Each structure stands twice: as structure tokens, then as C-alpha cells.
Amino acid sequence: MWQWLPDPSRGYSVRGVYAMLTTQENSQAGHDVDLIWHKQVLLKVSIFAWWLLRDRHPTKSNLVTCGVLDSEVCLCVSGCGRLEDARHLFLSCSWFGSIWPLLRSWIAFDGVDHYNISDHFTQFTYYTGGLKLRRSFLLLV
């Protein structure tokens, strides 16, 4: 049985979801929502970033937590042998996470490798400085 936990008596409603999202404490309080929902970013990219910052992607770790997968199959799809969660998959995996140093080198951006998704997001949004065109480009990245 599926049950909407924030309001089990009345069930799911768009108004209920809106109220829940606008009244609860934001765990990503340091992040400017306007940067995620930037007008130059495609909607599907904004949704992807929103899910990523809230650890809502269907990684194997999240699917095990929800009871969709057995805990025996929660290792990274790259074959590295580590638990597949969002932090590992997007930042620290030797296969997939290796793209960030290459990207920073390509765009000539001095930065460090973060192993925390919100710190990684902050690096590309708040430490951009410089020309307005460069700042817009890094916000898109």
C-alpha cells in the first residue's frame, strides 16, 4: 500500500507537496535556488541537479534503502568494488569521478577535488568571479 506520509488522512495533493517544500528547513540552505533553476539551464538539467543535491537519484544505495534491490547488488556499476551512492558515483569513483579534473583543466578553472556534492556545487557557483560571461559559463557547468 502506498501512503503519503506528510498527510496520511487527506493523501497526496500538489498543494500539500508545495506546503511541505516551502515550510521545511532546507538542508541545502547555503545554495541559491536561483542558481539551480537558472534560466539558461535546460529544465532536465536543473531537475538532475536538484535531485543530486538532495540525494534522490536512483543509485543502487538508494534503491537498496527503498527495498527495490538486494544489498548484495549495491556495488558501483563501473566495477570498482565500492558502494554506489551519489557521492561516490559523481565525485569519487575512479572511473566516473575522474572527469572533474579533466573538465577543470579544459576550462582553465583552478579548483580542488571535493568529495562532498554540495561543496562541489559551491565551487562552481560561488567561486567563479571574473567576467560576467565566464561566470555564466561556470554556472552552467
Residue frames relative to the residue before (quaternion, step in Angstrom):
aa qw qx qy qz dx dy dz
M 1.0000 0.0000 0.0000 0.0000 0.00 0.00 0.00
W 0.2840 -0.7426 0.5845 0.1617 3.57 -0.94 0.92
Q 0.0194 0.8014 -0.5964 0.0420 3.55 -0.91 0.92
W 0.3699 -0.7107 0.5579 0.2163 3.57 -0.95 0.95
L 0.3222 -0.8205 0.4452 0.1572 3.56 -0.16 1.33
P 0.6296 0.5374 -0.3824 0.4107 3.68 0.89 -0.62
D 0.7983 0.0336 -0.0312 0.6005 3.62 1.11 -0.51
P 0.0986 -0.8521 0.5113 0.0527 3.62 0.36 1.19
S 0.6376 0.5477 -0.3465 0.4165 3.63 1.10 -0.49
R 0.7757 0.3123 -0.1714 0.5209 3.61 0.92 -0.88
G 0.4462 -0.7088 0.4454 0.3164 3.57 1.19 -0.38
Y 0.7422 -0.4151 0.3102 0.4249 3.51 -1.36 -0.23
S 0.1411 0.7472 -0.6456 0.0704 3.53 -1.15 0.77
V 0.5961 -0.5599 0.4260 0.3869 3.57 -1.16 0.53
R 0.6251 0.5383 -0.3320 0.4574 3.59 1.01 -0.79
G 0.6541 0.5186 -0.3066 0.4575 3.57 0.99 -0.82
V 0.6501 0.4997 -0.3104 0.4810 3.58 0.99 -0.81
Y 0.6422 0.5197 -0.3216 0.4627 3.58 0.94 -0.87
A 0.6574 0.5046 -0.3100 0.4659 3.57 0.91 -0.90
M 0.6497 0.5180 -0.3173 0.4571 3.58 0.97 -0.84
L 0.7087 0.4724 -0.2690 0.4497 3.59 0.86 -0.93
T 0.7309 0.4297 -0.2472 0.4691 3.59 1.03 -0.67
T 0.7205 0.4399 -0.2674 0.4646 3.61 1.15 -0.33
Q 0.6387 0.5360 -0.3508 0.4263 3.61 1.09 -0.43
E 0.5933 -0.5481 0.4478 0.3834 3.53 -1.26 0.44
N 0.3571 -0.7320 0.5442 0.2012 3.54 -0.91 0.92
S 0.3626 -0.7518 0.5101 0.2077 3.58 -0.58 1.15
Q 0.7029 0.3792 -0.2485 0.5481 3.58 1.22 -0.35
A 0.0604 0.8707 -0.4869 0.0343 3.56 1.02 0.83
G 0.6566 0.5288 -0.3204 0.4320 3.60 1.07 -0.61
H 0.6407 0.5408 -0.3199 0.4413 3.58 1.22 -0.25
D 0.3678 -0.7220 0.5494 0.2042 3.49 -0.88 1.00
V 0.4269 -0.7270 0.4800 0.2424 3.57 -0.57 1.17
D 0.6001 0.5742 -0.3612 0.4240 3.59 1.10 -0.63
L 0.6262 0.5314 -0.3447 0.4547 3.58 1.15 -0.51
I 0.6436 0.4909 -0.3252 0.4889 3.59 1.06 -0.68
W 0.7694 0.3017 -0.1558 0.5411 3.58 0.90 -0.93
H 0.1235 0.8198 -0.5406 0.1431 3.58 0.95 0.94
K 0.5506 -0.6643 0.4011 0.3077 3.59 -0.92 0.92
Q 0.6827 0.4806 -0.2979 0.4629 3.62 1.13 -0.49
V 0.6192 0.5363 -0.3422 0.4602 3.59 1.26 -0.18
L 0.5165 -0.6355 0.4770 0.3193 3.57 -0.97 0.86
L 0.6056 -0.5931 0.3904 0.3594 3.56 -1.04 0.77
K 0.6718 0.4985 -0.3185 0.4458 3.61 0.89 -0.84
V 0.6201 0.5145 -0.3459 0.4808 3.61 1.14 -0.53
S 0.6346 0.5195 -0.3258 0.4703 3.60 1.01 -0.78
I 0.6474 0.5058 -0.3156 0.4748 3.58 0.96 -0.84
F 0.6204 0.5427 -0.3282 0.4614 3.57 1.02 -0.84
A 0.6808 0.4824 -0.2838 0.4724 3.61 0.89 -0.96
W 0.6245 0.5449 -0.3272 0.4539 3.58 1.00 -0.86
W 0.6728 0.4833 -0.2843 0.4827 3.58 0.92 -0.94
L 0.6554 0.5330 -0.3151 0.4326 3.56 0.94 -0.90
L 0.6846 0.4806 -0.2898 0.4651 3.60 0.89 -0.88
R 0.7315 0.3784 -0.2254 0.5205 3.59 1.19 -0.42
D 0.4120 -0.7404 0.4365 0.3025 3.59 1.33 0.24
R 0.3866 0.7350 -0.4638 0.3086 3.57 0.81 1.05
H 0.4459 0.6799 -0.4699 0.3437 3.60 1.23 0.12
P 0.5072 -0.6656 0.4502 0.3116 3.60 -1.08 0.63
T 0.0675 0.7837 -0.6081 0.1075 3.55 0.50 1.19
K 0.6602 -0.5138 0.3541 0.4180 3.56 -1.20 0.38
S 0.6100 0.5552 -0.3451 0.4479 3.58 1.05 -0.72
N 0.6812 0.4693 -0.2857 0.4839 3.59 0.91 -0.89
L 0.6522 0.5094 -0.3199 0.4613 3.60 1.02 -0.74
V 0.6119 0.5155 -0.3484 0.4884 3.60 1.12 -0.59
T 0.6411 0.5349 -0.3152 0.4511 3.59 0.96 -0.88
C 0.7105 0.4389 -0.2477 0.4912 3.58 1.04 -0.81
G 0.5169 -0.6658 0.4054 0.3538 3.60 1.24 -0.11
V 0.4421 0.6939 -0.4582 0.3363 3.59 1.23 0.30
L 0.7810 0.1950 -0.0961 0.5855 3.60 1.05 -0.81
D 0.4963 -0.6090 0.5198 0.3356 3.54 -1.28 0.40
S 0.6015 -0.6017 0.3910 0.3511 3.57 -1.11 0.63
E 0.5722 0.6078 -0.3798 0.3987 3.61 1.20 -0.37
V 0.7488 0.3839 -0.2088 0.4984 3.62 1.13 -0.51
C 0.4351 0.7342 -0.4327 0.2905 3.61 1.09 0.59
L 0.4627 0.6862 -0.4543 0.3295 3.61 1.19 0.25
C 0.6732 -0.5395 0.3471 0.3677 3.55 -1.21 0.68
V 0.5411 -0.6522 0.4482 0.2845 3.53 -1.04 0.89
S 0.5994 0.5814 -0.3608 0.4153 3.62 1.17 -0.42
G 0.4851 -0.6798 0.4243 0.3500 3.58 1.24 -0.34
C 0.4288 0.7258 -0.4483 0.2972 3.59 1.24 0.25
G 0.5016 -0.6960 0.3938 0.3300 3.59 1.26 -0.23
R 0.5883 0.5720 -0.3689 0.4367 3.61 1.23 0.10
L 0.6284 -0.5224 0.4192 0.3957 3.57 -1.28 0.39
E 0.3231 -0.7577 0.5374 0.1807 3.60 -0.86 0.96
D 0.1938 0.7200 -0.6435 0.1731 3.53 -0.30 1.33
A 0.7237 -0.4555 0.2810 0.4357 3.58 -1.25 0.25
R 0.6454 0.5277 -0.3308 0.4422 3.58 0.89 -0.87
H 0.6833 0.4727 -0.2909 0.4744 3.57 0.87 -0.92
L 0.6983 0.5098 -0.2855 0.4135 3.56 0.75 -1.07
F 0.7864 0.3548 -0.1781 0.4733 3.59 0.87 -0.92
L 0.8035 0.2961 -0.1527 0.4934 3.61 1.12 -0.44
S 0.8460 0.2607 -0.1158 0.4505 3.59 0.61 -1.05
C 0.4585 0.6755 -0.4612 0.3476 3.62 1.20 -0.08
S 0.4954 -0.6766 0.4547 0.3000 3.57 -0.86 0.94
W 0.6844 0.4648 -0.2837 0.4849 3.60 1.14 -0.51
F 0.7962 0.3167 -0.1625 0.4892 3.61 0.56 -1.15
G 0.6711 0.5205 -0.2975 0.4361 3.60 1.00 -0.79
S 0.5654 0.6301 -0.3782 0.3746 3.58 1.21 -0.37
I 0.5190 0.6534 -0.4162 0.3611 3.60 1.22 -0.14
W 0.6184 0.6023 -0.3570 0.3571 3.63 1.01 -0.72
P 0.6611 0.4635 -0.3420 0.4808 3.67 0.82 -0.71
L 0.6319 0.5259 -0.3333 0.4615 3.60 1.05 -0.71
L 0.6528 0.5117 -0.3070 0.4666 3.59 0.98 -0.86
R 0.6597 0.4991 -0.3149 0.4654 3.60 0.90 -0.89
S 0.6354 0.5179 -0.3249 0.4717 3.58 1.03 -0.74
W 0.6600 0.5314 -0.2995 0.4386 3.58 0.95 -0.90
I 0.7666 0.3388 -0.1906 0.5111 3.59 0.95 -0.86
A 0.4169 -0.7365 0.4399 0.3003 3.59 1.33 0.16
F 0.3990 0.6843 -0.4909 0.3628 3.55 0.83 1.07
D 0.2785 -0.7565 0.5681 0.1656 3.55 -0.67 1.08
G 0.2285 0.7602 -0.5791 0.1859 3.53 -0.72 1.05
V 0.4198 -0.6785 0.5379 0.2720 3.51 -1.32 -0.06
D 0.5232 -0.6004 0.4904 0.3541 3.54 -1.27 0.34
H 0.1539 -0.7766 0.6069 0.0696 3.56 -0.71 1.10
Y 0.2226 -0.7593 0.5929 0.1496 3.54 -1.15 0.58
N 0.6051 0.4470 -0.3584 0.5529 3.50 1.23 0.68
I 0.4723 -0.7198 0.4283 0.2745 3.58 -0.63 1.11
S 0.6761 0.4844 -0.3198 0.4537 3.61 0.89 -0.81
D 0.6248 0.5122 -0.3469 0.4764 3.63 1.06 -0.61
H 0.6246 0.5368 -0.3273 0.4633 3.56 1.05 -0.77
F 0.6430 0.5147 -0.3096 0.4751 3.58 0.99 -0.87
T 0.6481 0.5295 -0.3109 0.4505 3.56 0.96 -0.92
Q 0.6190 0.5645 -0.3431 0.4247 3.57 0.98 -0.83
F 0.7550 0.3929 -0.2172 0.4780 3.59 0.89 -0.88
T 0.7201 0.4349 -0.2745 0.4658 3.60 1.15 -0.15
Y 0.7986 0.3267 -0.1688 0.4764 3.58 0.85 -0.89
Y 0.7269 0.4052 -0.2420 0.4989 3.58 1.16 -0.44
T 0.3553 0.7701 -0.4694 0.2457 3.56 1.13 0.55
G 0.0110 -0.8567 0.5154 0.0195 3.60 0.92 -0.84
G 0.6652 0.5588 -0.3426 0.3576 3.55 -1.25 -0.36
L 0.8134 -0.2595 0.2066 0.4779 3.50 -1.29 -0.54
K 0.6158 -0.5753 0.3982 0.3623 3.54 -1.16 0.67
L 0.6379 0.5304 -0.3251 0.4541 3.60 1.00 -0.80
R 0.6589 0.4921 -0.3064 0.4794 3.60 0.96 -0.85
R 0.6363 0.5217 -0.3344 0.4594 3.59 0.97 -0.82
S 0.6530 0.5047 -0.3190 0.4659 3.63 0.90 -0.83
F 0.6379 0.5259 -0.3260 0.4587 3.57 1.01 -0.81
L 0.6951 0.4651 -0.2869 0.4671 3.61 0.86 -0.92
L 0.5926 0.5474 -0.3702 0.4605 3.60 1.10 -0.55
L 0.6393 0.5142 -0.3227 0.4720 3.57 1.05 -0.73
V 0.6219 0.5249 -0.3403 0.4711 3.58 1.05 -0.76
